[in-house]
Each structure stands twice: as C-alpha cells, then as structure tokens.
C-alpha cells in the first residue's frame, strides 16, 4: 500500500511539473508598451505574425454596443471572417457607418438591434462613427488569426514563447490610424519594451474630419 501511495504522489508531482512547464511554454514572454514619454500605454493591440491556423472564424458573434452616445467597447478585436452585431442600447436612434478600406458599411437610422450582424472579411482597422452624433468614434481591429492581444493599464501583454514578429497598433497613434507597425522580437529577451508615439486626440467635430486627419486628406 505505501508503494502505491508513493507512486500516486510521484505521478501527481510529475503532473504538476508538466502543467507548470506547459504554462511557461504558452506564456513565457512579456511585452510592455510605452509612449514617447515612457508612460505605459493601455489598449495597444499586438498581433502575432507567422501564425499558421486553419481554424474557422469563431461562431460567436462579437458585440459593439452603443451606450450613452458612445460605442461600447471603444475598441473591439475580432478575427477575420467573424461577425459583429451593433445593438443600440440608447433610447435614441443611431446611424453607424465606416468608410475604412477594411470594411466600409452603413447601418442607417435605427433603434434596438439590427436584423443581421456584419461580417468583417478583411484584416485591418475599421474606424466607426455615427452620422447623427459626431462625438461617437469606435474601433474594430480585425486580426488575421486569434493571436491578437490588448495591453492592460500597465501597458503589459503576456505573449506566447513562440513570438518572433508582431504588429503594433493603437487608436491614438501619431501614424495613420490604419497603419500597423511591424516589430521584431529580440531572440534572447523574455521581456521587451516597445515604444509607440501617441498624439492627444483633437476635439471631435465630425467623424469625417477626424478620419481625414488620420489619413492625411
């Protein structure tokens, strides 16, 4: 009997060790995103490159709500081919649209929930606006795969050990709003700091003007 107890403990110990090693393998690198002043940047999106996946788009429909005349969440990440629903939780009507190259679309004046969600087929950044309420601006980041991550309040993102190249993007970046900077991970580092230049958002006059400013029009 003592032998079997020992054997069970040994198996349990090996199992715990294996789980620990798997945990390290899955998330063994840390990226800290900062701005040009060294301050942590929240809501930066990092998308891993060289990720091969045959997984179909998620069946779950993502939600971009409208609450108190604001998009909720302000930033939504989805996978290429995923559908997004745009419910209107306000007691007033909204007119949601985008003319971003990745997905131009329009949902004319409506209340409640539109009949059908919208499919985002192309990877890239989609800027949202409301034709009625100029201060409403939202962002949908359409990733090529599910290997997309968002930084927390400390600017931190935990990444898989396999990361080598990645894209970095933020809605308040100084570059064009649709530009995603390609970065390379130093091979000998487990913790890296990436800098992205941000700008102070200008007062929101109209969505169209804000979009043109980002695109140099």
N, C-alpha and C positions, 0 to 999 in steps of 0.2 A: 504493500500500500504506500509506504513512504516514497518508493521509486516512482510510482505513478503521479504522486503529488509533485515531486521534483520535476518530472517530465512536463507536467502541465504548466508549472511555473516557468520552465525553460521556454516552452512554446509561447507562453504569454509574453515573456520578456523579448523573445525574438520578434513577435508580432508588433510590440510597442516600438522596438528599434526600427523595424521596417516601415511602420507608419511615419515615424519621425524622419527617416531618410527620404520617404516619398514627399513629405511636406516640404523639406528643404529643396528637393528637386523641382517641385511645382512652383514654388515662390521663393527664389533664393537671391533675387536682385532687387535693389531699391532705387527708384528714381525720384529725385527731389527737383521740382520745377520752381524756378525763381524768376522775378522780373529783372530789369536792368539795374534796379537799386538793391538787389539781393533779398527782396521780400518774397515770402512764399506765395505761390500762385494757385488759387483754388479753381477747380473746374477746367483745368487744362486736359485735353484729350490726347492720349497716346495710343497709336495703333501700330501693332507689330507687323513688320513686313516678313517676307519669306515664310509665311504661314500657309501650309497646304491643308486644305479642308474640302471634303466632299459632302459636308453636312448641308442639308437643305435649309432654306430660310426658316427661322422659328415660326411655329404655327401661332404662337401667342401674339395678339395684336397689341402694339405699343399705344400708349395714350399720351396725347398732347392736349391737355385741358385748357380752358380759358376761365380764369377766376379773378374777379375784381379788376377786370380790364387788363389782365396780364396773362401771358402764356405760362402754363404750369405743367411741367417744369420749364424753366427758361431754356435749359439745354437738355436735349434728349439724344441718346445714342441708340442707333438701331443697326441691324445687319442688312447688307444689300439683299433686296428682294422681300424684306419684311414689310408688313402693313402697319399703318398708323391711323388711329381714329382721332378725330378732333371734336370731342364733345364741348358744348358751350354750357358751363355751369352758371353763367351770369343770367340775370333776368332781363337782359337786353340782347339785341342781335349783334352778331359779328360777321365780318366779311374777310375771311382768311385767304391769303394768297402768297405766292412766291414766284419770282422770276429768276431764281438761281438756276444756272445751267444744269445742275444735277437733277432738279425736279421742278420745273415750272408747273404751277397748278393754281386753281382758284375754287374756293367754296363761297359762293355768293351768299348774301344776307340770310342768316339762319339762326334759329334758336334750338336748344336741345342737342340731339346727336344726329349728324348726317347719316343718310341711309347706308352708305358704304364707306369703308376705310380706304385710304390711298396707299398704293404700293410704291415703294421707293426702290426702283430697279438699279439705279446707278450710284456708285460710291461717290462721296464728296460732301460738301457742306451746303445745307439748304437754309436760307435765311427766311424767316416768316414775318409777315406783317398783317395788320388789319386795315382795310381800306376806310374804316369808319373811325377808328381810334388810333391816331398817329403814334402814340407812345408805346404801342404794343409791338415788341420785337422779340422773336424767339429763334432758336437754332436747333436744327436736326443734323447730327453728324451721322452720315451713312457710311459704315465701315465695310470693308471688303469681306471680313470674317468676324467671328465673335471675339477676336483678340484685340479688343479696344478697352481702354481703361481711363478712368477720370480721377484727377488728383483731388485729395481731400483738403481741408482747411490749412494743413501744414505744407501743402504742395507735394505731398508724398504719394507715390504709386508703387505698389508691390508688383513685380513682374516675374514671369517665369525665367528660369535659369537659361533657357534657350535663346533669349533675346539677343539679336545682333544688330538689326537695323529697325528703325521705327519712324513714324510720322508724329510730329508735334503740332498742336493747333490750340488756339484759344480765341473766344469770340471778341476779345478786346485787343487782339494783337495789332501791332503797327503795320504789318504787311497786309496785303489784300485779304479780305475776310474768307475767301475760298482757298487761299494758299496754305498748304500743309508742309512744314519744313521737314526735310529728310535728315535724320540723325543716325550716327553710328555709335554703337556701344563699345567702349574700350574693353578689349578681351580680358584684361587682368583685373578689372574692377567689379566689385559686387555692389557698390553704392556710387551713384553718379549724380552730379548736379547739372541740370540743363537750364539755360537761360533763354527767356523769350521776352522780346521788347513789347511792352504794352503802351496803350495810349488811354488818356482819360476820355470816356465817351462824351461826345458833344451833346448838347441839349437836343432831344428828339423832336424835330419839327415835323417831318413827314418821313414815312418809311422809305419812300422812293429816294429822297435826298440822302438819307443815311446809307442806302445801298449803293448809290452812285459814288459817294465819297470813298467807300471801301474799294470800289473798282476803278477809281481814278477817272470817272466820267464827268 
